[in-house]
Amino acid sequence: MDKIEKIVDSKFRFVLVAAKRAEQLMQGARPRIDTEATKIARIAMDEVLDSEVTWDYGPAPEEEASQETAEAIPADDSDDEAN
């Protein structure tokens, strides 16, 4: 488990990355490692553990978009009106 945390930030992300890679293998992508494993999921996990699969968080959200979302959510003032 320590090896997973050195490669990705959590076990959950490890599963997500391996699952995405397994989908690619099922669609015909060639394995990036030589392995005795025959199951696609195991091959994908081994590739992630061997750092053969890269990942990132994607582009950062735009600052302007997050401010618009905050402004679009009205404050709940119903308690003030009831008193």
C-alpha contacts under 8 A as a table, 3 or more apart, distances in Angstrom:
res1	aa1	res2	aa2	distance
1	M	4	I	5.24
1	M	5	E	6.70
2	D	5	E	5.28
2	D	6	K	6.51
3	K	6	K	5.23
3	K	7	I	6.59
3	K	49	L	7.27
4	I	7	I	5.30
4	I	8	V	6.01
4	I	9	D	7.90
4	I	10	S	7.34
4	I	11	K	6.75
4	I	14	F	6.96
4	I	49	L	6.67
5	E	8	V	5.25
5	E	9	D	5.45
5	E	10	S	5.81
5	E	11	K	7.11
6	K	9	D	7.22
7	I	48	V	7.87
7	I	49	L	7.02
7	I	51	S	7.06
8	V	11	K	7.52
8	V	13	R	6.57
8	V	14	F	6.10
9	D	13	R	6.81
9	D	14	F	7.93
10	S	13	R	5.34
10	S	14	F	6.39
11	K	14	F	4.93
11	K	15	V	6.34
12	F	15	V	5.25
12	F	16	L	6.38
13	R	16	L	4.91
13	R	17	V	6.06
14	F	17	V	5.25
14	F	18	A	6.04
14	F	48	V	7.60
15	V	18	A	5.14
15	V	19	A	5.90
15	V	45	M	7.99
16	L	19	A	5.13
16	L	20	K	6.20
17	V	20	K	5.20
17	V	21	R	6.24
17	V	48	V	7.46
17	V	55	W	7.34
18	A	21	R	5.04
18	A	22	A	6.03
18	A	41	A	7.22
18	A	44	A	5.22
18	A	45	M	5.23
18	A	48	V	6.37
19	A	22	A	4.94
19	A	23	E	6.29
19	A	41	A	7.11
19	A	44	A	7.28
20	K	23	E	5.16
20	K	24	Q	6.53
21	R	24	Q	5.02
21	R	25	L	6.30
21	R	44	A	5.63
21	R	53	V	7.74
22	A	25	L	4.99
22	A	26	M	6.15
22	A	40	I	5.84
22	A	41	A	5.51
22	A	43	I	7.70
22	A	44	A	5.24
23	E	26	M	5.07
23	E	27	Q	6.28
24	Q	27	Q	5.12
24	Q	28	G	6.58
24	Q	29	A	5.54
25	L	28	G	5.22
25	L	29	A	4.52
25	L	30	R	6.37
25	L	31	P	6.95
25	L	40	I	6.74
25	L	44	A	7.74
26	M	29	A	7.09
26	M	40	I	7.15
31	P	34	D	7.44
31	P	43	I	7.27
31	P	44	A	7.99
31	P	47	E	7.96
32	R	47	E	6.81
32	R	52	E	6.67
33	I	47	E	6.54
33	I	52	E	7.76
35	T	43	I	7.27
37	A	40	I	7.92
37	A	42	R	6.40
37	A	43	I	6.08
38	T	42	R	7.52
38	T	43	I	7.20
39	K	42	R	5.45
39	K	43	I	6.37
40	I	43	I	5.09
40	I	44	A	6.15
41	A	44	A	5.11
41	A	45	M	6.22
42	R	45	M	5.09
42	R	46	D	6.10
43	I	46	D	5.12
43	I	47	E	6.17
44	A	47	E	5.09
44	A	48	V	6.35
45	M	48	V	5.15
45	M	49	L	6.17
46	D	49	L	5.03
46	D	50	D	6.04
47	E	50	D	5.10
47	E	51	S	6.26
47	E	52	E	5.13
47	E	53	V	6.11
48	V	51	S	5.06
48	V	52	E	5.81
48	V	53	V	5.18
48	V	54	T	7.75
49	L	52	E	7.60
50	D	53	V	7.93
51	S	54	T	6.78
57	Y	60	A	7.87
61	P	65	A	7.40
61	P	66	S	7.44
62	E	65	A	5.47
62	E	66	S	6.72
63	E	66	S	5.43
63	E	67	Q	6.51
64	E	67	Q	5.27
64	E	68	E	6.39
65	A	68	E	5.18
65	A	69	T	6.38
66	S	69	T	5.17
66	S	70	A	6.39
67	Q	70	A	5.13
67	Q	71	E	6.27
68	E	71	E	5.12
68	E	72	A	6.11
69	T	72	A	5.09
69	T	73	I	6.61
70	A	73	I	5.62
71	E	74	P	7.17
76	D	79	D	7.64
77	D	80	D	5.46
77	D	81	E	6.81
78	S	81	E	5.30
78	S	82	A	6.44
79	D	82	A	5.28
79	D	83	N	6.67
80	D	83	N	5.62
